[in-house]
C-alpha cells in the first residue's frame, strides 16, 4: 500500500475512533437521550425553538438592546473623526478652514474649531474623550446589570421547566437516568439559551445597524470611494465559504464535551454518595483513579472542542487578513496619489474595520452557535421526554372501602414477566403483609397501587375505581409510600418528617415520631427536632433514617400507607413498638407491609404470599400455617431453622 494511502487510512481510522469514543460517552452520559448527532435541519429547529422563548422577556430584550446600541452607535459615528481631527489639525497642522472629508452632520461642529491653535484643539479633544469615557463607563455598568438580569430570567425559566419535567418522568425512566446527567443539563447546558438568543437576534441587529451607520457616514464623507464598501461586504462570502463546512464537526465536539462533563458530574455525585462504602472497602485508590480518568476525559473533550473552534476561527481570520491586506494596498495607493490625507486614511481604514466587523459577525454567527446548539439540544431533549402518562380524568373520592387486585399482570418492555394473575382484596382498617422470597415481585405489586407502574393486564381497583381512570394527583395524595431506603433532605429533622405535609404542627410531627419510635432519640440530640441533616447524613443510622421515613409516611393524611421493608434495620424492641403502633395507625386506613422478617409479618391481619410474580397463598398467619405443605409454612419454617 502506498505511503499516502496508508496515511489516509490511518486518518480515517482515527476519525472513526474519535466518533466511536464520543458515541460511548453519549451512552454513558444518559440512557434516555441517544440521538445526539443532529443535522442542519434539526439545528435550525432547535435555534428557532430557543428564539421563541424571547416572547417571555421581549420587553427586557428591547430595553437591553437599546441600552447597548446607543453607546455603540455613538462610538462608531464619532471615534474615527476625532482621530482625523488629531492627525490632520494637531499633528500635521492643517488649518480647520480647509476642512474636507467630514460627513455633513459634523462639519458645523468641526467649524467651531476654526482659528483654534493645536494645543486648544487637543484640549477640547481630551475633554470630550474624558467625558465620553466617563459616560460610557456609567452607561455600561447599568447596561451590564440589565443584561445579566435578562439572561438570568430566561435561564431561570428554562431551568424551572426542565426541573419540573425531570420530576414528572415515570419512575422507570428515573431509574435509568443518571443524577449527574440531569444536574449537568439543569445547571450548565441551560446556560447556553441566552447565548443563542443574543447570537441569533441581538448580534445580527447590532451588526446590520452598525454596518448601515458606517456605510451612511462613509458615503457622506467620501462619496467617490465605493471600493471601500465592496471590500467590507466581501468578507461575507469569503468567511461563509471557509467556515460553514465545519459546522457539524463543531456540534459533535461540543456534544462530546457536554457528555464528558455529565459523566464527570455523575462520578462526583456517586463518589460523595458512596463515600462510606468506599472507605469501608478500602478502595479509595480505585475511586481516585476513576475520578482522575473522568476528570481527564472531560478536560480532553473540552480541549478538542476548543481546538476545533480555534482552528475554524483561525481559518476564517486568515481569509479576512488577506482581504484586509488587499484593502490596505488599495487605500495606500489613494494616499500616495494625493486623493486622501493621512487623517483620511485613518478614518477610512477605521470605518472599513467597523464595516468589516459587522459583516464578519454576521457570518460568524453560524459557527459561534454550534456549541450552544449542542447544549440547547440536550436541554430540549430532556424537556421533551414524555412525562408520566395521565390516563385518568376522575378525581378519586376519599377512600373508604379498600383495594382490590383482579387478575393483575405486569410485563416489562423487554418482555420480562414480573406479575401474573394476581387477585386479592385489602379492606379499610387492615394491615396486609406482602410476603415472599427475593425477586418474587412484592415491591412491583405495591408500585401498582399509586400507579408508579401500570398493570399490563387486569385491574387494580380502589373503592371500585380503576387506578387508571383516576387522576394521579388525587390518587397519590391519598397514598403514602415509605421506601426501603429513606432519603433525607438538607433540612432539620422537623422539616424532614413533615416533608409530605408542610403545614403540619409541631404536635403532629411529635405524635408521628412517637408512633415511629424515633422521638426519644430526637430529643436526646443537642438541637432536638432542629438538628440539621444532609442528603447523606452520618448523624442518623440506617434504622433511624428508616424510622424518620415511617414517621413521614404516618404524618401524611393518607388512606393507604405502604411500608417497604419497614423493620429491616430495626432492633427487636423498636420493631415490637412499631408493630403495636401500626395497629393504631391502621384505623381509618389500609397498611401494606412488604416484609421478609417473620416478626413483622405476624402483626398483619392478612397475608399475601408471592413467588415468581404469582399469588400462591393468602389468608391469616394461622390459616396459612395450618397447611402442611404450604409455601408460606415452608417460608416460615426456613426462617425459624435459620435462627436455630
N, C-alpha and C positions, 0 to 999 in steps of 0.2 A: 504494500500500500504506500503511495507517495506520502512524503512528509506533510504536505499541505492538507491531504485528505485526512491523515491521522489527527492533525491539529483541529480540523473542522469537526471530526467525530468526537474528539475529546471535548470540544466546546459544547457540542450538543448534549453529550453525556453530563457535563457539569450543569448545564441549564436544566436538564431533566431532573438531576439530583436535587437542585435547588427547589424546583416545583414540588417534588415528592416530599422534601423536608417541610415545605410550607403547608402542604396538604395534611401531613401528620400533625403539625402544630394546630391546624384548624380542628382536627378531630379530637385532639386532646383538650382544646380550649372549651368546646361545647358539643354536647350530643344532640342539641336541638337545632343548631344553626350550621348547616354544612354547605349551602350554596353561596360560597364566598367570592367566587370569581365572576364579576359582573361585566357585561358588555356595555357598549356606548349607550344603547337604548335604556338599559337599566340605570346607568349612571345619570342620564338626563332625568329619568323618573324620580330618582332619589333627590336630585338637586331641586326639581320642581316641587316635590313634597316639602322639602325644607323651607323653600321660599314662601310657601303658603302659610307657614307659621307666623309670617310677618303680620298677618291680619290681626293678631292679638296685641301687637305692640306698634302698630303703624304710626301713631301719633308721636311716640317716643323716637321712633326711627326718623321721622321727618325733622323733628327738632334737632336730633343728633347730627343729621346730615347738614342742616343749615349752619349749626354751630361749627362744623368742620369746614364747610365750603367757603364761608365768608373770609376767614384769615388766609386760606389757601389762595383764593382768587385775588385778594389784595396783594399778597406777596408776589403772585405771578405778574400782576399788572405793574407794580411799582419797582420791584427789586432790580430788574435789568437796567432800567432807565437811571436809577441812582448811580449804578456803576458807570454808565455813559457820561453822566454829569461829572463824576470824579475824574475819569480818564481824559475827556475832551476839554473840560473847562478848568480843571485844577492841575492835572499832571501836564497836559500838553498846552495849556494856557490859551485855548481858542476862546475868543470873545463870545459872550452869550448872544450879542446882537446878530451874530452869524448862525444862529441856531438852525440846524436842519436835522432830519432823520428822527423826529419825535412824533408820536401819534397826536392827532388833532386835540384830544382832550387834555394833553399835558403841556401843550405849547403855552397857554396862559400862565401856568404855574412856573415853568422854566423862565418865562419872560420876566417874572418878578425879580429874578436874579440879575437882570440887566445892569451893568455897571459895577457889579459887586466884585471885590477882589477875591483872589483864590482862597486866602485864609477865611474870609467871611462865608464864601460858598461852602467850604469844608465844615465850618461851624454849624451851618444850617443842616448840612447832610448828617453830621454827627448827632445833632439834637433830634432830628427826625428818626434816625436809626435807634437811638436810646428809647425814645417814646414808643416807637413801633415794637421794639423788643419787649419793653415792659408790658405794653398792652397785650402782646401775643402770649406772654407767659401767663398772665392772669386769665386770658380767654381760654388758653389751652388747659389750664387747671380745671376750669368749670366744664369744658367740653369732655375732658377725660373722665371726670366724675360721672357725668351724664352717660357717657358711652359705656362705662362699666356697669352702671345701673341697668341700662337697656340690655346688655349682654347677660347679666345675671338673671334678669327677668325671664328671658327666653330659655336659658339653661334650667332655671328652676321649674318652668312649665314642662319642659321635656323630661327632666328627672322625675318629677312628680307623676307624670303619666307612665313612664317606664316602670317606676317602682310599684305603682298601682297594678300595672299589668302583670308584673312578676308575682305579686301577691295573689292574683286571680288565676294563676296557672293551676291545672289539675295536679293533685298530689303525685300522680305517676310521673308527670313531667318534671316536677320539682325534684323528685328523687334522682333524675338524670341530669339535672342542671348544676354544675359546679358553682359553689357560692362565689368563688373568686371571679368567675366569668361575669356573673350578674353585677358584682361590685364594680368591676372594671368598666362595664358598659354604663352603669349609672354615674360613676364618679368621673371617668376620663373621656370615654367616647362621646358622651352627651355634650362635652365642652366644644366639640367641633361645629355644632349647629350655628352659633353666632358667626363663626368664621366663614361659613358658606354664605350666609345672608349678606355679610359685609362684602365678600368677594364677588358675588353674583349681582348684587343690587347696588350697593353704595360705591364700590370701586369703579364700575363702568360709568355710573352717573358722574362721578368726580372726574374720571378720565376724559369723558366726552366734553363736559363743561370746561375743563382745563384746556383741552385742545382748541375748543371754539374761542375761548378768551385769548389764547396765544395767537391763534390764526387772525382774528379780527385786529388785534393790536399790531401784529406784524405787518399785515397788509395796509393798515392805516399809515404806518411809518415808512414802509418800504414796498410800495405797490409794484415796483418794477423788478422784483426778485421772486417770481413764482417757484423757482427751483428749490427754494427753502422748504416749501410745503411738500413738494414731491419727495424730497429726501426724508422728511419726517414721516410721511404716510408710507414710504417704502419699508418701514420697519414691520408693518403688519404682515404682508405675505411672506417675508423672509423668516420671521420668527415662527409663524404658523408652520411653514414647511420644515423647519428644523426641530420643532419640539412636539408637535401633535402625535407623530407615530409612537411616542414613548408613553402615552397616557396610561394605557392598560398596565404596562410594566410598573409604573409608579403606584397604581392602585394595589397591585399584588404585593409589592414590597410593604406598603402601608398596612395592608390587611395582616401580613405576617408579623409585623411589629406589634400590632394590637393583640394578635393571638398569643404571641410570646409573652407580652405583658400580662395577659389574662392568666396564662399558666403560672407565671411567677407570683401573681397575686394569690392564686389558689394555693400555691406552695406555702406562702406566708400564713394564710388563714388556717390551713391544715396543720402546719407546724405549731402555731400558737395553741390551737385547739387540742392537739395531741401531745403537748409538752410533757405531761406526767408519764404517759406511756413511753415516750422516747427515753426519758431519764430512767424509768424503771427497767427497761430492756437493755440499757447501756448502748444505745445505737446513736448517740449524739454525733459521732463522726460520720456515720452514714447519712444522717439528716443534713449535716453541714455540707456534705458533698452534693446531695440532691439540691440543696439551696444554691450552692455555688454554680452548678450546671444550669439551673433555670435562670439565675441572675445573668450568667454569661450569655445564655441563649437570647434573653431579652435584649441585652446590650448589643449583641451581634446583629439582631434583626433591625434594631434602631439604626445601627451603623449602615447596614445595607440600604435601608430606606433613605437615609440622609445622603449616602453616596450616590444613589440613583438620581435623586433630585438634584444634587450638586452637579453631576455630570451633564444632565439635560440642560440645566440652567447655564452651565459653562458653555455648552454648545450654542445656545441662543445668544449669550453675551458675545461670543466670538463673532457671530454673524453681525451683531449690532456694532461692534468695534470696527469691522471692515466698512460698514456703511458710514460710520462716523468719520473714518479716515477719508473716505471719498468726499464727504461734505466739507471737511477741513480744507482739503486741496481746492475745492470749488470756491469756497469763501475767501481763502487766501489770495486767489487769483484776482478777485474783485478789489481787494485791498491794494494789491500791487499796482493794479491799473488805475487806482485813484477813485473808483466808484464808491468805495466805502472808507470811512475813517477807522482808526484803531478802536475808538469807542463804539462805532457801529458794529465792528467785528465782534466785540464782546457781547453787545446786545443781541445780535443775530444768532451768535453761537449759543448764547444762553437760552434764547427762545427756541432754537432748534432742539436743544436738550429738553426744554419744557414741553415741546410738541411731540418729541420722540418718546418721552416718558409716558404720556397717556396712551399713545399707540402701542408702546411696549407693554404697558399694563393691561391693555385690552386682550392681547394675545397670550399674556402670561396667566390670565385668569384660569384658562382650561388646565394648565399644568399645575397651578397652585392648588386647585380644588381637588385634585386626585386623592391625596391622603385624607382630606376632610371627608370626601365622598365615601371612602372605605370605612371610616369611623361612623359616619352617619348611617351607612348600610347596616352596621352592627346594631345601632340603636333601633332602627325601624324593624330589623329582622326580629329582635326580641319583642318589640312593641306589637308586632303583628302575629306573635304566637297566639293561637286561638285560646281564649280563656275557658275556664270550666263551663261546660255547656249548661245553660239554664233551660231545662226541658219543661219545668212546671210553671203554671200560672196561678195555682190555687194557694192562698195563704193558709198554712196549716193551723187550725184552731188549737187552743191549749189541749195538750194530750191528757186524756182521762181514762183510756182503756188499756192499750198495750200495743205490742209489736208482734207481727206475725210474718213468718217466712213461709212461702208457698212454692215448693219445688224450685228453689233458687239454685242457679248455676252461674259460674263465672269462669270465662276463659280469657287469658291474656292475649294481646295482639299477636304474639309469637306462637300461639297455639297451645301453650301450656294450660292444663286444666287445674284450676285452684279449688273450685267448689262444684258440687253436683247434687241435684235433687235434695236440697236442704229444706226441711219442713219442721217447724216447731212454733210454739206460742210463748210469749212472755207478757205477764199481766202486771198492771199497776200495783205497786207495793211489794213486788217480788225482787229477790236477789237471784239472778240467773248466772250460773258459772258455766263458761265455755271451756271444756277440758279436752286434752288430747296431747299426743306426742308432738315434738318439734316438727314444724312443717306440715301440720295437719290442716291448716287453713283457718285457725282461730282468729288471728288478727284481721285477715282478709274478710272474714264473715262480719266481724264487728265494724269494719270500714264501710260496709254496705248500709248501715243504719243512718249515718249522717251523709251518705252519698259521696264519700271520698272515692269509692269505686262504684260503678254502675253494673248491676247484675246483667249477665248475658241472657239468662233465661229466668222465668218465674217472676214472682213479685215479692217485694218487701213492703208490707203494709203497716201503717201506723194509724190506729183508730179507723181502720178500713180504707185509708187513703194510700195509694201507691206513692212511694217516696219520689218517684219520677214525675209525679203530677203536681207536687207542691214546690214552692219556691225554695231555693237554697237558704236564703236568709231566714225565712220562717221556720225551716227545719232545724238548722244549726243553732238558732237562738234557743231552742229547747233541748239541745244535746250538749253535754259536757264530756269531752274525751280526754282522759288523762293518759298520756303516752308512757311507755315503759321508761324512756329516757326523758327526764324532765329538764326542759331548757329554762334557764333563768335569764332575766334581762338586767342591764346595768342600772338598777334602781334599788330602793330599800326592800327589805323583806315584806314590809307592809304593802308596797306597791306591787310586788311580785305576786302576792296572794290575791289581791283584788284586780289582777290583770284582766280577767273576764267580766268583772263588774266594777268599773272605775268609780262608781258613785257609792260603793259600799262604805258603811260607817265603821269606825274602829271596833265597835261592839260586835258587828257581824264578822269582821275579819278575825277577831279573837275567838269567837264561837267556832268558826270553821277550823282554826288552828288547833283548838282543843279537841275537836272531833277527830282530826287527823293525827293527834298525839304529838304535835310539834311545839305547842305553846310553851311548855316548861323549858325547852331548850332555847327558844327565842328570848324569853325574859331573862335567861341566865347570861346572855350576851351583854357587854357593856352598853351598847346602844339599843338593845332590845329590838323592837319592830322597825326601828330606824336604821338598823345595820345595812350598809350598802353591800350589794352583791355585784358580781360581774357575770358575763356570759359563760365563763369557765371558772367560776369562783371556787377557791380552795377553802372558803370559810365553811362550806357545807359538805358533809359526806354524801355518798350516793343515796343512802337511806333517808337522810334529812332532806335532800332535794326531792326525793320521791314523795315525802310527806308534804312538802311545800306544794307539789303538784296536786296531791289529793285534796288539800285544803282549798286550792284554787278551783278545782272542779266542784267541790261541795258548796263553795260560796256562790257560784253562779246559779241563778234561779232557773234551773233546767229540770225538765220532767224525766229525762233519760240521762243516766250517769254511766259512762263506760270506763272501766279501770283496766288497763292493760298491764298485767303482772304487777299489781299494786304492792305486793308484800315481798317481792323478790330480794329486797335489800333490807328488810326489817327484822329486828330481833323478835323472839317469840312473845315477849311481854308487850311490845308495841303492836305486834300483829293481832294479839288477843284483844287489845284495847280497840284497835281499828275495826275488828270484826263485830264487836258489840256496838260500836258507833254506827256502822253501816246499816244495821237493822233499824236504828232510829232514823237514819238518813233515807232509808227506803220508803218511809211513809210519804205518800204523795208522789212517788217517782219510781221508775224501774232502774235497778242497778245491774249492769252486766259486768261480770268479772272474768277476765281471761287469766287463767291460772294453771300452774303446774303443781304447786305445793298442796298437799292434801289438807293441811291445816287451814288454808284459805278456802278450799273447795267446800269444807264441812259447814261453813256458815251460810251456804247457798240454800235457797228454798227449792230450786230446780236446777238440774244439771243436764247439759247437752254434751255428749261425748263425740268428738270428731276424730276421724282418721282418714287421711288421703282425700280430704275435701268432702267426705260423706258423713252424715249423722248416723252413727251406728247404734247409739242408745240414748235415751233421755228419760228423766224421772228424778226422784229424790235419791239421796245417798243410800237410804235404807233399801229402796226398791232396786237400785242397781246392784247393790252388794248381795242381794238375795239371789241373783242369777249366778249359778255356779260356774258356768263357762263364759260369763260376760266379759266384754272388753274392758269396761270400766273397773270391774273387780280385779282383773289381772293388772291393770294400771296401778291401782291402789296397793295391791299386794307386792308389786315390784318396788314401789316406794318404801313400803314397810320393811321389805327384805333388805333394801339398801341401807336403811337406818340400823338394822340389826347387825 
